[in-house]
């Protein structure tokens, strides 16, 4: 993953999932400056796979992405006994009143509208680190480590 975290204490791992490379880079730089390890994903399927593999401390998840949208990724994580514990912040550029309701129904912990203030986003990420949800039982037929 690289990145300069010299002098910074790692405060957790954040998975950033967005199909806009500029947003990913911008968020990644800000998170690394705050001492976070950052893993990235470019579409919803990759975000879902990586979230279940690395079990990040927070997932920043764009709503409109290729392959699987952010609402669906969030809902699928909530249905998985490991993924259900990951705090999720949904990011969207297309805000309408119903978006917050969709985010709540999908199980998101927070909802941020683009463009966002990086200081505000960092504050929301920090607020969610260490606030994992309780894990549910494994789904039938789905062995877990």
C-alpha positions in Angstrom: 0.0 0.0 0.0 2.9 2.4 0.5 2.3 5.9 1.6 4.1 8.0 4.1 2.9 7.5 7.7 6.3 8.4 9.2 5.7 9.9 12.6 2.0 9.1 12.5 0.5 6.4 14.8 -1.8 4.1 12.8 -5.3 4.6 14.2 -7.0 1.9 12.1 -7.7 0.7 8.6 -10.2 2.4 6.3 -11.5 0.9 3.1 -12.3 3.6 0.6 -14.6 2.5 -2.3 -15.3 4.9 -5.1 -15.0 4.7 -8.9 -13.7 8.3 -9.1 -9.9 8.0 -8.8 -9.6 11.7 -7.9 -12.0 11.2 -4.9 -10.1 8.1 -3.8 -6.8 9.9 -4.0 -8.1 12.9 -2.1 -9.6 10.8 0.7 -6.6 8.5 0.9 -4.2 11.4 1.4 -6.3 12.9 4.1 -6.8 9.6 5.9 -3.0 8.8 5.8 -2.3 12.3 7.2 -4.5 11.3 10.1 -2.6 8.1 10.6 -5.0 5.6 9.0 -3.9 2.7 6.8 -5.9 2.9 3.6 -7.1 0.2 1.3 -9.0 1.1 -1.9 -11.6 -0.4 -4.2 -12.9 0.8 -7.5 -16.3 -0.8 -7.7 -18.9 -2.4 -5.5 -17.9 -6.0 -6.0 -14.3 -5.2 -5.1 -15.5 -3.2 -2.1 -17.6 -6.2 -0.8 -14.8 -8.7 -1.4 -12.1 -6.5 0.3 -14.4 -5.6 3.2 -14.9 -9.3 4.0 -11.2 -10.1 3.5 -9.7 -7.3 5.6 -12.5 -6.4 8.0 -11.6 -2.7 8.1 -12.3 -0.4 11.0 -14.5 1.8 8.7 -15.7 1.5 5.2 -16.2 4.7 3.1 -18.5 3.6 0.4 -19.7 5.6 -2.7 -23.4 5.0 -3.6 -23.1 5.1 -7.4 -20.5 2.5 -8.4 -20.1 -0.1 -11.2 -21.1 -3.7 -10.7 -22.8 -3.3 -7.3 -24.1 0.0 -5.9 -23.2 1.2 -2.4 -26.6 0.5 -0.9 -26.5 -3.1 -2.0 -22.9 -3.6 -0.8 -23.9 -2.2 2.6 -27.0 -4.4 2.8 -25.0 -7.5 1.8 -22.4 -6.7 4.5 -25.2 -6.3 7.1 -26.4 -9.8 6.2 -22.9 -11.3 6.8 -21.9 -12.1 10.4 -18.5 -10.6 9.9 -19.4 -7.7 7.5 -22.3 -6.7 9.8 -19.8 -5.4 12.4 -18.1 -2.9 10.0 -19.1 0.7 10.4 -20.1 2.1 7.0 -20.2 5.7 5.8 -22.1 6.1 2.5 -20.9 8.9 0.1 -23.1 10.4 -2.6 -23.1 13.3 -5.0 -26.8 12.8 -5.9 -28.5 13.8 -2.7 -32.3 13.7 -2.6 -34.3 13.4 0.6 -34.9 9.7 0.1 -31.2 8.9 -0.1 -30.8 9.1 3.6 -33.7 6.8 4.1 -32.2 4.3 1.6 -28.9 4.5 3.5 -30.6 3.8 6.8 -32.5 0.9 5.3 -29.3 -0.5 3.9 -27.7 -0.3 7.4 -25.3 2.6 6.9 -23.9 4.2 10.1 -23.5 7.6 8.5 -24.2 9.5 5.2 -22.0 12.2 3.6 -22.9 14.3 0.6 -20.2 15.2 -2.0 -18.6 17.6 -2.2 -17.6 17.3 1.5 -15.3 19.1 3.8 -12.3 16.8 4.4 -12.1 17.9 8.1 -15.8 16.9 8.6 -15.2 13.6 6.8 -12.2 12.8 9.0 -14.2 13.7 12.1 -16.9 11.3 11.1 -14.4 8.5 10.3 -12.7 9.0 13.7 -16.1 9.0 15.5 -16.9 5.5 14.0 -13.5 3.9 14.6 -14.0 1.4 17.5 -17.8 1.4 17.3 -18.2 -2.0 15.6 -21.7 -3.5 15.7 -22.1 -6.9 17.4 -21.5 -9.9 15.2 -24.5 -12.0 14.4 -24.4 -15.8 14.0 -22.9 -17.2 10.8 -25.4 -17.8 8.0 -26.3 -21.5 7.6 -23.8 -23.3 5.3 -21.3 -20.5 5.4 -18.3 -21.6 7.4 -16.1 -18.7 8.8 -12.7 -18.4 10.4 
